Amino acid sequence: MPRPIRAYIDPQAVSFNIENLKKRMPTAHCMAVVKADGYGHGLARIFSGLAKADSLALLELDRAAQLRELGWDKPILLLEGCFDSADIEQALALNCDWVVHDAHQLAVLSGLLTKLKVAKHKPTLYLKLNTGMNRLGFDEAQAPAAIQAIEELSRVAGLPTPVLMTHFANADAQDLQNSAVTPAQQYERLMHLKPAHWKACLGNSAAILNCPQWAGDIVRPGIAVYGASCGPQAASQYGLHAAMSLRSEVIAVQSVQKGQFAGYGSRWQAQQDTLIGVIACGYADGYPRHAPDGTPVWVQGKLVPLAGRVSMDMMTVDLGPGSTIEPGADVELWGTHLPVDDIASACGTIGYELLCAVTPRVPCLIGN
Ligand SMILES: *Cc1c(COP(=O)(O)O)cnc(C)c1O
């Protein structure tokens, strides 16, 4: 029998979450972000659940090709844009739209004006502004010239009206007014520069959930599509459903006496006589090795604490004295019973990282 670990991927949860997000901003265009193979869920596995999105966004050209092969015929946006003329040709062939975020990308694009003029697919260009995140985008001094250049290029090449875009640094903040760079400030910087006939594309998941008034005409939810949280509240508070459940089984039970230890480095010591459950899941499956003792694990309906270091293929939990759990008992590492955000916060990270880190050796099944 193969190891019992499995990731269950639920396209219906994806669909449900997209509907939830669309209801929050009924007039916005909802572009679901599916970079990193759909945040680790697998594009092919979640594909049926994406149907209600108005468009999709990612970075990887080969994945854009996969979406087209799967039958996606609505827009696809390349979030980091095209870096050379070969990228542009591929993006055109795949019917993609793309971001232009710096002078180099703009120069490459301008050099291909003749090609754009005759292109069958007319891409919408998303001009990205740096409004305070200081990651990608034209800064406020460069913006007016870049906007003019893109406007002119789009007009000459017969492309649709461009879109002005930026990315929030703190839309997930508990106190939206008091972060170093607030969503309101970023929104105002963008709106101040935006030509009236261009649309504004700002909101990530956190903005849609916390401050939709600054999310713009086109929104780009990622993590919320997969049912994990990005803000001060739990995903369930926002009515989101987990799209991934990482499950396994107890494969052995050890009785330990008070004072005995479990695992490498003997990090965990029994404070009383108890039973240790050994679970078929380790860091080679993508469970974080730095998970501390006490990190919750769902075992047959009950949360029990991690006890001892996570090893490559296994982990150990304290089932408690008198536990009747036996090998074969169902375990959920995260998912519908145990939010991935709870594991992430115990481990000092975010759900995004855990979802993306499930390793290829974990078999994935469709379902919940
Ligand atoms: C990843 C990404 C998003 C989605 O962010 P979430 O926090 O997952 O909603 C939106 N916009 C850009 C540019 C991104 O890179």
Residues whose N, C-alpha, C, O or C-beta is under 5 A from the ligand:
A	BS01	LIG	V33 L79 H167 N204 S205 A206 R220 P221 G222 I223 A224 C230
